[in-house]
């Protein structure tokens, strides 16, 4: 990575003022409560489907250890990103922070890793929405995926304020469903149900707690991450936030604490009531847990129907995330600049539509578990780079104004960095073929930068201006 904060090569638009006028987001559209809702919305689909595949990989005990490690990692990430987001509140999020720390190439490596995460995650979520719809209405498959993409891309084209308010209501409904589910599971909890998966005695360390042995913990990590994946996307709303110095840390940390509580409670109570073996391969684990305990009835239909709100909330909100990441990368010239054009509602319309088409095509594979692994690959690579950025900025620019400072400082981001590296390796252990597919996508992005976009970067972006100002201050 280039450690020089000056761009490798920066071009200017023909009319700089006009260029940025066509690429403006709606200022002050989002308060801190909406940011908490956004953080929960990004992730809450992970409560309803996807996480349970970790039980198949590591048994309940392996998944439990993996979830605790993932929760620690994400809390440290959120604390570190809260600091960086108040230093530089721009729509680029993690890309902007790495850009400031490591220069254009470091920013691009981080931004494209985040983009892989956010572009792939909705495709995985669409497959889970299809599974829930098939369970409830008898209709699933491509028609459900298509409806999801068309409806929710359309809502995002109406503008951030309107879209996020709708998202907040959907998320609130999903939270109600989770709470109802947890309350319903409590009377039927039996600790023996957590350990009803057969022990594979050929695995080192195999036991009732770890039926797949010690390596089962590693293999469960990518699915534990699904409980929290994308919460770090809250800073992508920085340019549309009210008072970002206060609202961004509140949004990030508040969302993370709620999500951590939900993850632990769902893992314990669902498996403890229904049995770990019932959930490990389920496409709709909360519904299957209710059916196992109460039978097919009103409660199961309620959790199924309202559970769709959780999946839809994440699907809806991650469209917002990928569009803002593409917007920031495009505005800076890393990606084709047409992708950052905004419509009359100040929504980056091509950044919403084009990844949506790609995501829909990927959802047709119906391989939700494999799509999760690709999304996790992008996420964990970005976490490594963002935590390195936090450490670098603390060392190289200690005097920069930080409205919020990470408790524990470098120690906190170092914990997240170590756990992120472990998570990258864990993805390889689960399915090397999928990991290499994700790596191949990443390499294509890198080649695009090296061959083309490094020579067509745009000056005057918030990230580039901020880096230049800080570099000048350093010299003075």
C-alpha positions in Angstrom: 0.0 0.0 0.0 1.1 3.5 -0.7 1.7 5.3 2.5 1.7 8.7 0.8 -1.5 10.6 1.4 -1.2 12.3 -1.9 -3.2 10.5 -4.7 -1.2 8.4 -7.1 -2.6 10.4 -10.0 -5.5 12.9 -9.7 -7.5 14.3 -12.5 -9.9 17.3 -12.2 -13.4 17.2 -13.7 -14.0 19.8 -16.5 -16.1 21.8 -14.1 -15.3 20.8 -10.5 -18.3 22.7 -9.0 -20.7 21.1 -11.5 -19.1 17.7 -11.0 -19.8 17.6 -7.3 -23.2 19.4 -7.7 -24.4 16.3 -9.6 -23.1 14.0 -6.8 -24.6 15.4 -3.6 -26.4 13.5 -0.9 -29.2 14.9 1.2 -27.6 16.5 4.3 -29.1 16.2 7.8 -31.6 13.5 6.8 -30.7 11.0 9.5 -30.6 11.4 13.3 -28.9 9.1 15.8 -32.0 7.0 16.5 -32.3 6.2 12.8 -28.6 5.3 12.8 -29.2 2.8 15.5 -32.1 1.4 13.5 -29.9 1.4 10.4 -27.2 -0.6 12.2 -29.8 -3.1 13.5 -31.4 -3.3 10.1 -28.2 -4.1 8.3 -27.8 -7.2 10.5 -31.1 -8.4 11.8 -31.7 -10.8 9.0 -28.8 -12.8 10.5 -31.0 -13.5 13.5 -33.6 -15.2 11.3 -31.5 -17.3 8.9 -27.9 -18.2 8.0 -26.3 -18.3 11.5 -27.5 -21.8 12.1 -25.2 -23.3 9.5 -22.5 -22.7 12.1 -24.1 -25.4 14.3 -23.6 -27.8 11.4 -20.0 -26.9 11.2 -19.0 -26.9 14.9 -22.0 -28.1 16.9 -23.7 -25.9 19.4 -20.6 -25.4 21.6 -18.4 -24.6 18.6 -20.9 -22.0 17.4 -21.2 -20.5 20.9 -17.5 -20.0 21.2 -17.4 -18.5 17.7 -20.3 -16.1 18.5 -18.6 -14.9 21.6 -15.4 -14.2 19.7 -17.3 -12.6 16.8 -19.2 -10.3 19.3 -15.9 -9.2 20.9 -14.4 -8.6 17.4 -17.4 -6.5 16.3 -17.6 -4.5 19.5 -13.9 -3.6 19.2 -14.5 -2.7 15.5 -17.4 -0.5 16.3 -15.5 1.3 19.0 -12.6 1.9 16.6 -14.7 3.0 13.7 -16.7 5.4 16.0 -13.4 7.3 16.5 -12.5 7.3 12.8 -16.0 8.2 11.7 -16.0 11.4 13.8 -12.5 12.3 12.5 -13.7 12.2 8.9 -17.5 11.9 8.5 -17.9 11.1 4.8 -20.0 8.6 2.8 -16.9 6.4 2.1 -16.9 4.9 5.6 -14.1 2.4 6.0 -12.7 3.3 2.6 -12.2 6.9 3.7 -10.4 5.9 6.9 -8.0 3.6 5.0 -7.5 6.3 2.3 -6.4 8.7 5.0 -4.1 6.2 6.6 -2.5 4.5 3.6 -3.2 6.6 0.6 -5.3 5.9 -2.5 -4.4 2.2 -3.0 -5.0 1.3 0.6 -8.4 3.1 0.4 -9.3 1.3 -2.7 -8.4 -2.1 -1.3 -10.6 -1.4 1.7 -13.5 0.0 -0.3 -13.7 -2.8 -2.8 -13.5 -5.4 0.0 -16.5 -3.7 1.7 -18.2 -3.5 -1.7 -17.9 -7.3 -2.1 -19.5 -7.7 1.3 -22.4 -5.4 0.7 -23.1 -6.4 -3.0 -23.2 -10.1 -2.2 -25.0 -10.1 1.2 -28.4 -9.0 -0.3 -28.3 -12.0 -2.7 -27.8 -14.3 0.2 -30.7 -12.6 2.1 -32.9 -12.9 -0.9 -32.6 -16.7 -0.9 -33.6 -16.7 2.8 -36.6 -14.4 2.1 -37.6 -16.9 -0.6 -37.4 -19.8 1.9 -39.6 -17.9 4.4 -42.1 -17.0 1.7 -42.2 -20.6 0.5 -42.9 -21.8 4.1 -45.6 -19.2 4.6 -47.2 -18.8 1.2 -46.0 -21.7 -0.8 -44.3 -19.4 -3.3 -40.5 -18.9 -3.4 -37.7 -18.8 -5.9 -36.8 -16.3 -8.5 -40.1 -14.4 -8.6 -39.6 -13.5 -4.9 -36.0 -12.5 -5.4 -37.1 -10.3 -8.4 -39.9 -8.6 -6.4 -37.5 -7.9 -3.5 -34.9 -6.2 -5.7 -37.4 -4.2 -7.8 -39.5 -2.9 -4.8 -36.7 -2.0 -2.5 -34.4 -0.5 -5.1 -37.4 1.6 -6.1 -37.8 2.8 -2.6 -34.2 3.8 -2.3 -34.5 5.9 -5.4 -37.0 8.0 -3.5 -34.2 9.3 -1.3 -32.3 8.5 2.0 -34.6 10.1 4.5 -37.8 8.5 3.2 -36.1 5.1 2.7 -34.5 4.9 6.1 -37.7 5.9 7.9 -39.5 3.0 6.1 -36.6 0.8 7.1 -36.8 1.9 10.7 -40.5 0.8 10.9 -39.7 -2.6 9.3 -36.8 -3.1 11.7 -39.0 -2.3 14.7 -41.5 -5.0 13.6 -38.6 -7.5 13.2 -37.3 -6.7 16.7 -40.8 -7.4 18.0 -40.7 -10.8 16.3 -37.4 -11.7 17.9 -38.6 -10.7 21.3 -41.8 -12.8 20.9 -39.7 -15.7 19.8 -37.3 -15.5 22.7 -40.1 -15.3 25.3 -41.8 -18.3 23.7 -38.7 -20.4 23.9 -37.9 -19.7 27.6 -40.4 -22.2 29.1 -39.2 -25.0 26.9 -35.4 -24.6 27.4 -33.5 -27.8 28.3 -29.7 -27.7 28.4 -29.5 -31.3 27.0 -31.0 -30.1 23.7 -27.9 -28.0 23.1 -25.8 -31.1 22.8 -27.9 -33.5 20.7 -25.6 -33.6 17.7 -23.6 -36.9 17.3 -19.9 -36.7 18.2 -17.4 -37.2 15.4 -14.7 -39.1 17.3 -12.2 -38.7 14.4 -11.9 -35.0 15.1 -9.3 -33.7 17.6 -11.0 -32.4 20.8 -14.4 -33.9 19.9 -16.9 -33.9 22.8 -20.5 -33.3 23.5 -19.7 -29.6 23.7 -17.6 -29.7 20.5 -18.9 -32.6 18.4 -16.7 -31.5 15.5 -13.7 -30.9 17.7 -11.6 -27.8 18.0 -11.6 -27.0 14.3 -15.3 -26.8 14.4 -15.0 -23.5 16.2 -13.0 -22.1 13.3 -15.4 -23.5 10.8 -18.3 -21.9 12.7 -16.8 -18.4 12.7 -18.1 -17.2 9.3 -21.6 -18.1 10.3 -21.2 -16.4 13.7 -20.1 -13.3 11.8 -23.5 -13.4 10.0 -25.1 -12.4 13.4 -23.2 -9.1 13.1 -22.2 -8.7 9.4 -22.5 -5.1 8.1 -23.2 -3.3 11.4 -19.9 -1.4 10.7 -21.7 0.2 7.7 -23.4 2.9 9.9 -20.6 5.5 9.0 -21.7 5.2 5.4 -24.6 7.5 6.4 -22.1 10.2 7.7 -22.8 12.8 5.0 -26.6 12.4 5.6 -26.4 12.4 9.4 -27.4 15.1 11.8 -24.4 16.1 14.1 -22.2 13.1 13.0 -19.7 13.7 15.8 -22.4 12.5 18.3 -24.8 10.5 16.2 -22.3 8.1 14.5 -20.8 6.7 17.7 -24.3 6.4 19.3 -25.6 4.6 16.2 -22.7 2.2 15.9 -22.3 1.2 19.6 -26.0 1.2 20.4 -26.8 -1.1 17.5 -23.9 -3.4 18.3 -24.9 -3.9 22.0 -28.5 -4.7 21.0 -27.4 -7.2 18.3 -24.9 -8.9 20.6 -27.7 -9.5 23.2 -30.0 -10.9 20.5 -27.3 -13.2 19.1 -26.5 -14.8 22.4 -30.1 -15.2 23.4 -31.2 -16.6 20.1 -28.4 -19.1 20.0 -29.1 -20.4 23.5 -32.8 -20.4 23.6 -33.6 -21.7 20.1 -31.3 -24.7 20.3 -32.1 -25.2 24.0 -35.8 -25.5 23.3 -35.9 -27.1 19.8 -32.6 -29.0 19.8 -29.4 -28.1 17.9 -29.9 -30.9 15.4 -33.3 -29.5 14.3 -31.7 -26.1 13.5 -28.4 -26.9 11.9 -29.6 -27.2 8.3 -32.8 -25.2 8.4 -33.6 -22.4 5.9 -35.9 -20.8 8.5 -34.5 -21.8 11.9 -36.7 -19.6 14.1 -39.9 -20.9 12.4 -38.7 -24.5 12.6 -37.9 -24.0 16.3 -41.4 -22.8 17.0 -42.9 -25.6 15.0 -40.8 -28.2 16.9 -41.9 -26.8 20.3 -45.5 -25.6 19.6 -46.5 -27.2 16.3 -47.7 -25.5 13.2 -50.1 -22.8 14.4 -50.7 -19.1 15.1 -47.3 -18.6 16.8 -45.3 -20.2 14.0 -47.2 -18.3 11.4 -46.6 -15.0 13.3 -42.9 -15.6 13.6 -42.7 -16.7 10.0 -44.7 -13.7 8.7 -43.1 -11.1 10.9 -39.7 -12.8 10.5 -39.9 -11.7 6.9 -39.6 -8.1 8.2 -36.2 -8.9 9.6 -34.9 -10.3 6.4 -36.5 -7.5 4.4 -35.0 -4.9 6.8 -31.5 -6.1 6.2 -32.0 -6.6 2.5 -33.4 -3.0 2.3 -30.7 -1.4 4.3 -27.7 -3.2 2.7 -28.9 -1.8 -0.7 -28.4 1.6 1.0 -24.9 0.5 2.1 -23.7 -0.8 -1.2 -25.0 2.3 -3.0 -23.2 4.7 -0.7 -20.0 2.7 -0.9 -20.1 2.7 -4.7 -21.1 6.4 -4.6 -18.0 7.3 -2.6 -15.6 5.2 -4.7 -17.1 6.5 -8.0 -17.1 10.1 -6.9 -13.4 9.7 -6.2 -12.7 8.1 -9.6 -11.9 4.6 -8.3 -15.0 3.3 -10.2 -16.6 4.8 -13.3 -17.8 8.3 -12.3 -21.2 7.8 -13.8 -22.0 5.5 -10.8 -22.0 8.5 -8.4 -24.6 10.6 -10.3 -27.6 11.4 -8.2 -31.2 12.0 -9.2 -33.6 14.8 -8.1 -34.0 13.0 -4.7 -30.2 13.0 -4.2 -30.1 9.3 -4.5 -27.2 7.7 -6.5 -29.5 5.8 -8.9 -26.9 3.8 -10.9 -25.2 2.8 -7.7 -28.5 1.4 -6.5 -29.6 -0.3 -9.8 -26.5 -1.9 -11.3 -25.3 -3.9 -8.2 -29.0 -4.9 -7.7 -29.1 -6.5 -11.1 -25.9 -8.4 -10.3 -27.2 -9.5 -6.9 -30.5 -10.8 -8.4 -28.5 -12.9 -10.9 -26.4 -14.3 -8.0 -29.5 -15.1 -5.9 -30.7 -17.4 -8.7 -28.0 -19.9 -7.6 -30.1 -20.4 -4.3 -26.8 -21.0 -2.5 -27.4 -18.8 0.5 -24.8 -20.5 2.6 -22.1 -20.1 0.0 -23.0 -16.5 -0.8 -22.6 -15.8 3.0 -19.0 -17.1 2.7 -18.2 -14.7 -0.2 -19.7 -11.8 1.7 -17.8 -12.7 4.9 -14.5 -12.9 2.8 -15.0 -9.2 1.8 -16.0 -8.2 5.3 -13.1 -9.8 7.1 -10.5 -8.4 4.6 -12.0 -4.9 5.1 -11.9 -5.4 8.9 -8.2 -6.2 8.8 -7.5 -3.1 6.7 -9.7 -0.8 8.8 -8.2 -1.8 12.1 -4.7 -1.3 10.6 -5.9 2.1 9.6 -7.0 2.9 13.1 -3.6 1.9 14.5 -1.7 3.8 11.8 -3.7 7.0 12.4 -3.3 6.8 16.1 0.5 6.6 15.6 1.0 8.9 12.6 -1.6 11.6 13.4 -2.0 11.6 17.2 -3.0 15.3 17.3 -5.9 15.2 14.9 -9.1 16.3 16.5 -11.1 13.2 17.6 -14.6 14.1 18.9 -14.9 10.5 20.1 -11.9 8.4 21.2 -11.9 4.6 21.3 -11.7 3.2 24.8 -8.5 1.3 25.1 -7.1 3.0 22.0 -4.7 0.8 19.9 -5.2 -2.1 22.2 -8.9 -2.3 21.2 -8.3 -2.1 17.5 -5.4 -4.7 17.9 -7.8 -7.2 19.4 -10.2 -6.7 16.5 -7.3 -7.0 14.0 -6.1 -10.3 15.4 -9.7 -11.7 15.5 -10.3 -10.4 11.9 -7.2 -12.3 10.7 -8.5 -15.5 12.4 -11.8 -14.9 10.6 -10.2 -14.6 7.2 -8.5 -18.0 7.8 -11.7 -19.5 9.1 -13.5 -18.7 5.8 -10.8 -20.7 3.9 -11.2 -23.7 6.3 -15.0 -23.9 5.7 -14.8 -24.0 1.8 -11.5 -23.2 0.1 -13.2 -23.2 -3.4 -15.6 -20.4 -2.4 -12.8 -18.5 -0.7 -10.8 -18.6 -3.9 -13.8 -17.5 -5.9 -14.1 -14.5 -3.6 -10.4 -13.9 -3.9 -10.7 -14.0 -7.7 -13.4 -11.2 -7.6 -11.1 -9.1 -5.4 -8.1 -9.6 -7.7 -10.2 -8.3 -10.6 -11.0 -5.2 -8.7 -7.3 -4.7 -7.9 -6.3 -5.1 -11.5 -8.8 -2.5 -12.6 -7.2 0.0 -10.2 -3.6 -0.8 -11.3 -4.4 -0.7 -15.0 -6.9 2.1 -15.2 -8.5 3.9 -12.3 -5.2 5.0 -10.5 -4.7 7.3 -13.5 -8.2 8.8 -13.3 -8.8 9.8 -9.7 -10.7 13.0 -9.1 -9.4 15.8 -6.9 -11.7 17.7 -4.5 -13.5 14.7 -2.9 -13.9 14.9 0.9 -11.5 12.0 1.4 -8.8 13.5 -0.8 -9.2 17.0 0.6 -9.1 15.8 4.1 -6.0 13.8 3.5 -4.3 16.7 1.8 -5.1 19.1 4.6 -3.7 16.7 7.2 -0.6 16.1 5.2 0.0 19.9 5.0 -0.6 20.1 8.8 2.0 17.4 9.3 4.6 19.3 7.3 3.9 22.5 9.2 
